[in-house]
Amino acid sequence: MSGWVDQVFCEDALQGMARIPDGSIDLILTDPPYNLGKDYGNASDQQSVEAYLAWTEQWIDAVLPKLKPNGSLYIFLTWRFAPEIFVMLKKRMAMMNEIIWDRRVPSMGGSVRSFSSVHDTIGFFVNRKDYYFDLDAVRIPYDAETKKARSRSIFIGAKWLEVGYNPKDVWSVSRLHREHPERADHPTQKPVEIIERMVKASCPVGGVVLDPFMGSGTTAIAARQAGRHFTGFELNPAYCDIIQERLAAPEVPVAGKAAKKRRSAAKSALADEETV
Ligand SMILES: C[S@@+](CC[C@H](N)C(=O)[O-])C[C@H]1O[C@@H](n2cnc3c(N)ncnc32)[C@H](O)[C@@H]1O
């Protein structure tokens, strides 16, 4: 695994993909450009519909041979192109879930001719039936109140009460506001918390996660934090610098009291961009 593991290559994913041996990856976890017109310092998010879908199919076909037979793939999308891209993937893999990431966007006006879109759509795909999946690694503990409410004798010793519950397919996690301690200078950075859940559930400890579109490097950070290896690509050199900085930092900052204060002070300035 020398030469390509625990590295993010600052180059076009399609050009660099040959660096990665076929059948070597446990989990492909990616958040590609959504083609919503964002400026990533390149034209990847500003393509015609035809060019975008053709390019998507091209990178999917380049990346899938890298996956192990029992590997999985998670892809972030929005409602705009999820239907077309899910069909592409369903021709190649089995779809296990559509996960809704509720970005907890506060009500602040928004569209007047349609309903405001406040979620991203995540597709979870697998290669074959005996895919790796560790639900216990990502169960959510019941709070003390729920446990107390279930204290009648029929619940005593109930395993599910002790091990926690399945996170289900709607994940409500706040997007990263400008003032969030985790926030780097990338317009569509995803929270480590949701990426880490996918990594822990779908990649064994010591396995390798591939993200062809690293952005600010969230997949690399989450993988390393969870004791997994990572590899991937990012086209924009400024984002590559951010990735190196984040990887060099001892740990990802978590929201503390001071951060909470800063965030509430910043609430009035909620004109910051959405994550998609
Ligand atoms: C949606 S962002 C990823 C954000 C990331 N998940 C994070 O948390 O920071 C997509 C990234 O893909 C990069 N990109 C676009 N085309 C690329 C290509 N051909 N090869 C590698 N990276 C590319 C863009 O520069 C952008 O940073």
The ligand as a Gaussian input file, in Angstrom:
#p B3LYP/6-31G(d) Opt

LIG

0 1
 C      -18.394000      19.238000      -3.158000
 S      -16.692000      19.542000      -3.067000
 C      -16.128000      18.385000      -1.850000
 C      -16.236000      18.933000      -0.445000
 C      -15.706000      17.984000       0.611000
 N      -16.595000      16.871000       0.825000
 C      -15.454000      18.688000       1.936000
 O      -16.049000      18.306000       2.975000
 O      -14.670000      19.636000       1.958000
 C      -16.095000      18.879000      -4.584000
 C      -14.615000      19.110000      -4.830000
 O      -14.246000      18.384000      -6.011000
 C      -13.157000      19.075000      -6.612000
 N      -13.022000      18.607000      -7.996000
 C      -13.776000      18.925000      -9.071000
 N      -13.381000      18.256000     -10.157000
 C      -12.340000      17.466000      -9.785000
 C      -11.528000      16.524000     -10.451000
 N      -11.688000      16.257000     -11.739000
 N      -10.575000      15.884000      -9.750000
 C      -10.394000      16.139000      -8.419000
 N      -11.130000      17.036000      -7.735000
 C      -12.106000      17.689000      -8.394000
 C      -13.565000      20.540000      -6.483000
 O      -12.462000      21.406000      -6.625000
 C      -14.221000      20.565000      -5.089000
 O      -13.306000      20.974000      -4.090000

